[in-house]
Amino acid sequence: MSKIKKLLSAVLAVILSFSVVMSVTGCATTGRTQKGVLTIQYFEGGYGTEWLEYAAKKYQEENPGFQYKLIPDSTITNQVYTYLKSGQNLADIYMTQGSTAWVEWVSLGYIENLESVYEAEVDTSSGKRKIKDYLDPDVMKKNYSQRIYGQGSHYPWMLPWASPVISFAYNETILLSTKHTVQPVGGDFKIGEYWTQPPQTVNELVAYCSDILARNDGIKPFSLPFADGMHWLEYFMSVWWAQYQGVYEENLQTVKEGDGSYYDFYNFESAEVWKQVGIQKAIDQWRTLIIDEKGDWKNTVDNITEHSVQEAERIFARGESALVLAGSFSYREMQQYVTNDEYVFKMMSMPLFDDGTKAMKNEDGTTANINYSMNDETIFIPSGAVNKDLAKEFLIYLCSEEMLLDFTKRTGSMRPFDYNPLELLPDYEWDTYTKSYLDLYFESDILLSNYPANKKLDEISPIYLYKRPTMFGRTTTASVINDMRTMTGEEIMVGEDNPNNVYSVTKKYFNTWKTELGIE
């Protein structure tokens, strides 16, 4: 399928383009990395530093003479390529929010092979287990690639970090004090009674928005981060898309055999995947929730285009909105802004599209509970690191059940391994928000990823590996969100009267990608 020389030329061209895009400003590794001193440069974000400080100190107690240096760096995700390219003063371990370019870094020899880490055994309550068998199988596979596409065996190069689920967070105090004022299609509520659980379908969510506004106390349904977080809407649309389209195979209640599933999309066999109707349906769910008949925003706090992700969280924490787009890490980012000690915040499972009746089913006929897990965050060792063996030993240590449990306790997030803190720590008192996240995590039938999980390693398309187009192809999320104000999902994705529809625009680039990668 590939012409290797063309592929390598394409890879180098992409890498050169990255060198122009990546800025050289920001926090750099301070001083020369010392032999024998494990140096870790990491994104702090919503996970904080406590978990890593504890792990390093614990490892030091168990291994006298171990020395380490921890460097929190909010810019590391964007800056790490600059460090790798320079090859100077590299940290031994980088922990970033992930990059779609890591396969290219592998091809350039920047990344250390982690096969010995994946093959290592760690202690668990069920005995010794190899890390590769302890990991979630879909997430594990996502971190494998060949050194050069089409040549040799597949190896692991990245170690998945956290597994935060993305969904709506809701203020339960507001929910339980809100009365039903409207009856949604397919609903069975009693008008005048109070809500007792979060909405289960988008139709119910629309009704909940109406009920929130009917309170007339200034509380709005949504706080949205449209200054820098429009891409968050993609996580939610992915779930509605998968519910409609089917995850591993087509949902034959709504699409035909041959139309392709959610995971088929991510293998990018042709540009026709952007015609999947599930994407159109997902766009229309958001239109129903936040766009009025005039094309203006509805059900939101004011000035959403000026609000960052953090500001949207603060508005929610102050009780000014009933819902916010959130991850398992969000409560730790916003808890200092909570103004009412009586507020109870929880995460809810993603509601089913429309009235839920045609959402994808499990094999037993029950409706599948699908949520989105943002597992792009990765840990890796640069091939030029001074202390590679020490780094590998520490990564193995971080994958033991004891360290996984400690990570979850300190960060409120899971790592994508086969452990259940609710069962392993039955007496531990989780905060309400984390408990709701853990319930959501373990009650999900499927945790989605943006990866062709239904394919074998040698079946994965080079377009996925080297181009990584999104559900909107070459169209930005911001453009799609703005187009939602005047166009339906169908018009945005494939509309004949829309010359800039996602399918038509992306198809032109798709053919170019095939040429660059030497695909027949």
N, C-alpha and C positions, 0 to 999 in steps of 0.2 A: 504493500500500500504506500510505502514511503520511499522517497529517493533521499538517501541519507545526506548527500552533499548539499542538496537544496535545504534540507531541514536544518543542518548546522548553520548554513548561511542565514537562514531565517532567525534562528535562535540568537546568533550574534547581533543581527540587526535589532532585534527586540531589546537585547541587553544594552546596546549602545543608546537606544532611545530612553531606556530607564536611567542611564547615567546623566542624561540631560534633564529629565523630569525631577529626579531626586535632588533635594536641596542639601547643601553641605552645612547648613546652620544647625544649631541645637546642641544638646549635651553629648559630649564625646567621652570615650573611655579615658579616665584620668590616669596618666602615667603609664609606664610599661608594665604589662602583666608579668608577675613574678612566677618563676618556676616553683612549684610546690604550694602556691597560694591559689586556690580555686576562685576564679573571678566570674561572677554572674551579673550580667546586665539585663534588666528586666523591666517590662511595663507594669506599673503599679496598679493603675486604674481602680476598678471597684473591688479588687481582691486585696489590696493593701500590702503591707510588708510583713505583717506578723507571722503568717504561715511559713514564709521562706526563712525568716530569721529563726523561728523555732526549729525548723527542719535542719538548718545548718548547725545550730547549736547542739541539737540532739545527736547529729552525726559526729560532731566533734567530741562529745562525751563518750560515744561508743568507739571512737577511733582517735585516741590521744595523739597529738601532734598534727592533726588536721587543721589547716588554716584556710580561711576564706575571706572574700571581699564581695560585698553585695552593693550593686550600683542601680538604684531605682532611676528610671529614665522615661519620662512621658513621651519622648520623641523617638524612642528606639524603633518602633515599627516602620517609620518612614526613613530613618537614618541607617538602618542596619546594612543595607546594600552598599552604602558608601564605605562602611568599615570593612566589609568583606572584600570589596574591590581593591582597597588600599593594602589589605593584608598586614597592616601595622597595628600594634597594640590591641590585638583582638581579645575580647573576653573569651573565657573558656566555654561559657554557656550563654545563649541568648534566649530570652523568653519574650515573644512578641505577639501582637494580635493577628499575626499571619500575613502571608503575601501570596498572591496568585503567581508570582514569579519564581517560587522556590525551585521548581523543576529546572528552570533555566540556570539557576545558581548551581544546582547539582551538575548540570552539563558542563559548566565552567570549572568544576572542581573545587568550589568554595565550601561545600558542605561535607561533613564527615559521615560516613556510613554507620548506621546505628544497629546493624544486625546483631552484634554481640549483646546490645542492650535488650533487644526484642527476644533474643534466645535465652536471656538470663532468667533464673527462677527467683521468685520473691515469696515471702511468707504471707499466707492468708489463713483465715479461720478454717478453711477446708483443705489445708495442706499447701505444699509447694506448688506454684504454678508459673509457667513461663509467661513473661510479660505479653508476648504476642497472642497467647491464648486467654489472657486475663482481660485484655482490651475488648471493647465493643468491636465486633468483627467488621462492621461497615466503616467505622472511624479508623480502625487499624489499617484497613486496605487503602484508605485515602492517603496515607502517608508513605506509600511505596511508589517507586518508579525505577526505570532503568537508568543507568549512568548516562547513556546516550540512547535516544529513542530508537527502537528497532534492533538494538544490539545487546546481547547478554541477558543476564537474569535481573529480576526486580528485587530491589533492596529497600529497607526502610531508612529514611533520611531525617524525618521529623518525628517528634514525640508529641502527641496531642496533650494539650495543657488542661483547660477547663471545658466543661460541657454545660454552659448556661442555656437554659430554655428561655425563649423570647415569647411573651404573650402580653395580655392586658393585666396590669395590676389594678385592683379596685379597693376603694375605701369601704370596708364592710360596715362601719358605723353609719355611713351615709346610705348604703344599700338597705340595711334593715329598718331604716327610718323613712323609707320612700314607699309611697302607696302606688298601687296599680291604678292608672287612670285610662289606659287604652288596652285593647285586646289585640295582640299580634296575630297575623295569619298563622294558623296551626297552633295557637296558644290555648291554654286552658286556665287562665287566671281569673280570680274573682276581683272585680273592680272594687276599690276601696280598701282591700287588704294589703298588707305590707309584703315587699319582696322578702323571700327567705333564702334564696340562693342566687348566684350570679347567672346572667343570661346563658342559655344553652345553645341558642341559634342566633343568626344575624337578625332574623325577624324579631326575636325577643330583645336583642340588643337595641334595635331601633325603638322598640316600645320603651325600654329602660331610659333611653335618651329623652323621650317625651315626658316620662314620669319625673325625671330629674328637673327638667325645665318647669314642670307644673308645680314644683315646690315653691317657686318664686322667692327663693332666698339668696339668689346670686350664684349658686353653684352651677357650673356648666358640666356637661357630660365628659368632654375630652380636653386634655392638655396635650398639645402636639408640638414636636420639636422641628418646625419647618425651616429654621435658620441653618441648621447643620445636620438634621437627622431625617430628611425625607426618605433616605434609603431604608430606614426602619420599617416603612410600610411594606417593603418587599418581603420581610420575614413573615408578616401576617398574610400577605397575598399568596405566599408559597403554600401555606396550609390550606387555604380555600381552593387554590388551584389543584393541590394533591387530592383533596376530598372529592373534587369534581372529576378529575382526570383519572384517578387511580395512581397508586404509588409505584409498585413493582410491575403491575399489569394494568390494563385499561379497566376503568369502572364502567361496565357495560350497561349500567342504568342510564348513563348520560352520554357516553361516546361509543364509537364503533371499534371493533377489533381492527387493528392496523393504524388507529389514530395515534397510538403511542401513549405511554404512561409518563408520570412526572419524572422518574429516573431515566426513562428513554430520552427525554428532552436533553438531559445533561451529557449525553454521549454525542450529540450534535452530528447525527448521521447525514443530515442535509439541512438546508435552511427552512424546510417545511415544518420543522419542529416549532417554529415561532407561530404556526397556525393553530397550535393546540388551543381548543376552546376554553379549557380550564383557566388559562391566563386571563382571557377576556372576562370570564365569570368572576375571577378574583378582583379585577379592577372594579367591576360593577358593585361588588360588596362595599368597597370603600366609598364609591359614589353615593350609594344608598345612605351611608352613615354620615358623611360630612359635606355633601354638596347639595344645595337647595335648587329649586326650579330655575332660579335666575343665574345659576353658576357661581354663587357666592358660597363661602364657607358657612356651615351650620353646625350646631351641637359642639362648638369649641369655645375655649376662652378667647379673648380678644388678642390680636397681634401675634398669631401663631408663627408668622413668617419671621418674626424677630426673636423667637425663643430657641435656644440651644437645647440639647438633650438634658443638660443639667438644670436649666431654668424650667423646663417642662416638668421635671421631677419635683422641683421646689414648689411650684404652683400646686401640684397634686398633694405634696406633703403638708401644705398649709390648709388643705381642705377646700380649695377653690375649684377643684374638678373632682368628678367621681371616678374617673378612669385615666390611666396613662399607659403609654407604650413602655414596657419594662422587661428587664432580665432578672435572673436570680440575684445578680449583684446590685441591683438598683437600690434596694432598701438601705444598704450601707452607704450609698452615695447621698441619700436624701434624708436620713434619719435625724440629722442635726437641725433640719428645717421644720420638723414636725411641731406644730403650734398647739396642738390639743392632745394631751396625754391619753384621752379616751379613744382616740382614733385607733382602729385596727386595720392594718393593711395586709392584703393577701394577693397572691397570683391566682388567676383563673385559667382553666383549660380553654383553648381556642374554640369559639362557638362554631357550629356547623353552618355552612352556607344556606341562605334562604331559610326554609323551615326545617331543614335537616333530613327530609325524607329520602332524598336521592344521594346523600353523601355515601362515600365508599363504605362497604360492609366488610367485616371480618369473615373468616370461613364459617363461623357458627351463625352467621346472619345478623349479629349485632353490629351497630354502627361503630366504625373504627374511630378511636380517640387519637387524633393526630396532632402533634405539636412540633415546633421547630427548635432544633438544638443548634446553636451557633458554635460549631466545633472547629472553627478555622484557626483558633489561637494555638500556637505551636512553640515547642522548645527544640533547639537544635545546637549542635556543636560545630563551629567552623573548622574546616580541615587544617587551617593554620594555627589552631589554638596551641598554647604552650603546654597545657595540662589535660590532654585529651583522655588519657586513661582514668585520671582522677575524676574528670567530668562524667565519664560513662558510669563509674561506680556510684557517683552521687545521684545520677538520673535513675539508676536501678533502685537505689534506696528510696527515692521519692515515690516509686511505684508499689511499695509494700502496702499492705492493707492498713497498717498502723498509720502511715503517713497520709494515705488517701482519706481516712476518717478524720485525721487532724485537719487536713485541708478543708474538708467540708464544714467542720465545726467552726473554723476560723474565718472562712470566706462566705459561707452560705451557698456554695456552688458544688456541684459534683465534678469529678473527673470521669472520663468515659471508660470506666472499668467495671467489672462485674462484682460490685459490692453494694450493700444496701445499709446505709447508716441507721435507718429506722429499725431494722431487725438486729443489727450488730450492737447498737447502743440503745437498748429499749428504755433505759432509765434517764437518758440524756434529755434535758429540757431545751428543746429548740424554740427559738423565737417564732412567733406566729407566721411571719412572712416566709421564713426559711422552711417551716413545716409545710406550708401550702405549696411551695415550690417542689419539695421532695415528694409530696403526695402527687402532684401533677406529673413529675418525672417518672415515678414508678407506676402510675396508673395509665400512662400513655401506651397505646398499642404500637405506635410508631413514632419515633423521633426523627424528623426529616433532616436531611443535609443537602447541600448543593453539590452533589457528586453522583455519578452514574453507578449507584450501589448495586444495581442488578446486573452488572457486567463483571466478567473476570478481568484480572489485571492485564492480560494480553489483548483484551477486546476494547480497552479504553481508547477513545479517539484522541489523536494528537491535537485536535482543535480544543478539546477540553484541557489537555495537559499544558499547551503552550499559549492559548489565546484566552481561555476562560470568559467567554461572553456571558452576559447575565440574561435573565428572563426577558429583558427589554433590548437585547442585542446591542446595537450601536447607539441606541437612544438613551439619554440619561434619565434617571429616576425622576429628577426635578421636572424635566420636560413632560414626562408621562403624568405626573401629579397635576401639573398646570393644565395639561390637555383634558384631564378628567372633568374639569369645570365646564367644558362645552362638548365633550365627545364621550360616547360609550366605549366600553372595553373593546368591542368589535371594531369600531371606527379607529381606535388608537392602534390596534394590532394589525388589522388587515383591510381597513376601510378603503374601498376603491376611490372614493372622493377625497381621500386624505393622501396626497402624494408623499407625505413623510411618514406613512404608517410603518410600524416597527418591522414588519415582515419585508417590505420592499426595500427599505434602507439597509437592513441587515443582510439581505440576499446578495447585494452588490459586494459587500465586504466579505461575505462567506466565500465567494468564488476567489477573491484575492487571497484569503487565508489558505485555501486549498493549494493555490499556486505556490505560495511561500513555503508551505510545508511539504510540497512534492506529492500531494495526494492525487491519485488518478481520478 
